[in-house]
Each structure stands twice: as structure tokens, then as C-alpha cells.
């Protein structure tokens, strides 16, 4: 599993006085960069792994002035796809959780292709239970 600390910014606060729901997907994205590096250690924003689905459950508001921690792990690994298990905490309280599905694809055909075995082994090291 990977952990990423994020400091909420004033620009991320909505009219209700807490972090807007549209900010959480951005933070989850920050959390899974290390997963993408498992496919390509020289990752610089270009990848053959594409998000095809994201589901986010919002449990508790996030406020300004306290850092959040995004925890990212693997929920499920398929032949050509995998699902992330991500959680967002503030002050020890679970505020949001996400499940994001990615598909590995070919640069040439743009079709899904099997995840290489060496990458599957790396992904398995980061299984995160619910």
C-alpha cells in the first residue's frame, strides 16, 4: 500500500465550508501515481494503463487546516485489469473511499492486453483489504 499526505488548499473549499466533492478524485489520482510506476518506473505522465471506472463514497466532510492521508492499494487483479482500493482520512477519520478500475492496453492496437507477470507480482505486494 502507498500513503500520500495532502494539505487541503483554500481554493478547494466550497460554499459549505469544506472540501468540494470534485476535489476527491484529484487527490485519489495523486494517490495512484506510485501504482502506475509499477508498470513503468520512468513514469512521466504517459502510460498504457487507463482508468475505465471510478466509484467514490463520501462519508465525512473534510475541512481546511488539517492534512489528509490518501491510502492506495490493490483490491483486485484480473488478466488485463486491476481495481484500486483507496481511502481518504483526516484526523484518523475515514472521509471518503474509492474503487478505481484500470485496464492495461497496447499502444498500437489500443485494445486491452494482459498485465505482465512481473507487474502482477508487484501489484500483489500492495493488496489492501476493505
Secondary structure, 3 states (H helix, E strand, C coil): CEEEEECCCHHHECCCCCECHHHHHHHHHHHCHHHHHHHCCCCCCCCCEEEEEEEEEECCCCCCCCCEEEEEEEEEECCCEEEEEEEEEECCEEEEEEEEEEEEECCCCCCECCCCHHHHHHHHCCECCC
